[in-house]
Amino acid sequence: MKTTEVAAAVILREDGAFLLGRRPPGSVYAGYWEFPGGKIEADETPRAALIRELQEELGIQVDTEQALPWLVREHAYAHAHVRLHFFRVRRWQNALRALQHDALHWQPPGAVDVAPLLPANAPILAALNLPDVYAITQASGPQGCGVEAQLLALAQALAHGLRLVQLREPWLTALERENFAQRAVTLCQAHGARLLIHGDAALARRCHAQGVHLSARQLMSLEQRPDFPLVAASCHNAEELARAAQLALDFVVLGAIKATASHPGQPGMGWPACARLLAACPLPVYALGGLSGDDLPAAWQSGAHGIAAIRAAWRPWQADQLN
């Protein structure tokens, strides 16, 4: 079956709510809710098609730089095999109007109350529950701040809105790491945040963490996805990104984008290389490597979901940029 190329918009308000439209009577899947968008014509880029479709469907004008590439996913419907190029749109001109839908509705992430939804959108709704920043602990090691200082920084960041954390502490003893993990999980649960344990599924289960974060080596050796609500992995190239997609992971981290203090003298891949790797990626990706909240716009323009950070995530000035 021929693949139909489609551009779709995740239109986001400042409070994180996103827009869905209901397909009108007489259309295929009439009554189903969907993200606005439509078919990409033969002479169009996905971004150009998106801008045209939003004008036709909603009466809004979106500048090219405000159509941020995000995920590319395929879905086989009974009537067509579609490849959906999803963009996130945070700014637009003109008031929204239902020109081709019979209803529009803003939905908060994690609390969608309209139905039915087009089946292809389930992974998109899950991705919208991921925040912009993924913070990685650094209590131990040559540049570590110490367990108590890290727990204090974690508590402060959680109070300012941090909602996704990776516990990665290879320099701690097994007992120290477990104690630290138990306390960190308790803190995260109290704030409605999710914590993943790096590389240790058994520890993640013992401390009731939300998930596990796989190293690239673990990722490439697995035959099936680990049984956790959230599973992520570290990736560095196209092969690893493809493997993460095959295993249907929830998200990945890609890096290093810039040079880092932990790898002096090694240049990062840079944003253009990042964008090339993410051009058709079906999974949310956090860019990693020498980044802070100031790098979020560049990450979004490159197709990343957000940024992952170690040192920058715990700086006092960074707290207000987390969400």
Rosetta blueprint (number, residue, H / E / L):
1 M L
2 K L
3 T E
4 T E
5 E E
6 V E
7 A E
8 A E
9 A E
10 V E
11 I E
12 L E
13 R L
14 E L
15 D L
16 G L
17 A L
18 F E
19 L E
20 L E
21 G E
22 R E
23 R L
24 P L
25 P L
26 G L
27 S L
28 V L
29 Y L
30 A L
31 G L
32 Y L
33 W E
34 E E
35 F L
36 P L
37 G E
38 G E
39 K E
40 I L
41 E L
42 A L
43 D L
44 E L
45 T L
46 P H
47 R H
48 A H
49 A H
50 L H
51 I H
52 R H
53 E H
54 L H
55 Q H
56 E H
57 E H
58 L H
59 G L
60 I L
61 Q E
62 V L
63 D L
64 T H
65 E H
66 Q H
67 A E
68 L E
69 P E
70 W E
71 L E
72 V E
73 R E
74 E E
75 H E
76 A E
77 Y L
78 A L
79 H L
80 A L
81 H E
82 V E
83 R E
84 L E
85 H E
86 F E
87 F E
88 R E
89 V E
90 R L
91 R L
92 W L
93 Q E
94 N L
95 A L
96 L L
97 R L
98 A L
99 L L
100 Q L
101 H L
102 D L
103 A E
104 L E
105 H E
106 W E
107 Q E
108 P L
109 P L
110 G L
111 A L
112 V L
113 D L
114 V L
115 A L
116 P L
117 L E
118 L L
119 P H
120 A H
121 N H
122 A H
123 P H
124 I H
125 L H
126 A H
127 A H
128 L L
129 N L
130 L L
131 P L
132 D L
133 V E
134 Y E
135 A E
136 I E
137 T L
138 Q L
139 A L
140 S L
141 G L
142 P L
143 Q L
144 G L
145 C L
146 G L
147 V H
148 E H
149 A H
150 Q H
151 L H
152 L H
153 A H
154 L H
155 A H
156 Q H
157 A H
158 L H
159 A H
160 H L
161 G L
162 L L
163 R L
164 L E
165 V E
166 Q E
167 L E
168 R L
169 E L
170 P L
171 W L
172 L L
173 T L
174 A H
175 L H
176 E H
177 R H
178 E H
179 N H
180 F H
181 A H
182 Q H
183 R H
184 A H
185 V H
186 T H
187 L H
188 C H
189 Q H
190 A H
191 H L
192 G L
193 A L
194 R E
195 L E
196 L E
197 I E
198 H E
199 G L
200 D L
201 A H
202 A H
203 L H
204 A H
205 R H
206 R H
207 C L
208 H L
209 A L
210 Q L
211 G E
212 V E
213 H E
214 L E
215 S L
216 A H
217 R H
218 Q H
219 L H
220 M H
221 S H
222 L L
223 E L
224 Q L
225 R L
226 P L
227 D L
228 F L
229 P L
230 L E
231 V E
232 A E
233 A E
234 S E
235 C E
236 H L
237 N L
238 A H
239 E H
240 E H
241 L H
242 A H
243 R H
244 A H
245 A H
246 Q H
247 L L
248 A L
249 L L
250 D L
251 F E
252 V E
253 V E
254 L E
255 G E
256 A L
257 I L
258 K L
259 A L
260 T L
261 A L
262 S L
263 H L
264 P L
265 G L
266 Q L
267 P L
268 G L
269 M L
270 G H
271 W H
272 P H
273 A H
274 C H
275 A H
276 R H
277 L H
278 L L
279 A L
280 A L
281 C L
282 P L
283 L L
284 P L
285 V E
286 Y E
287 A E
288 L E
289 G L
290 G L
291 L L
292 S L
293 G H
294 D H
295 D H
296 L H
297 P H
298 A H
299 A H
300 W H
301 Q H
302 S L
303 G L
304 A L
305 H L
306 G E
307 I E
308 A E
309 A E
310 I L
311 R L
312 A H
313 A H
314 W H
315 R L
316 P H
317 W H
318 Q H
319 A H
320 D H
321 Q H
322 L L
323 N L
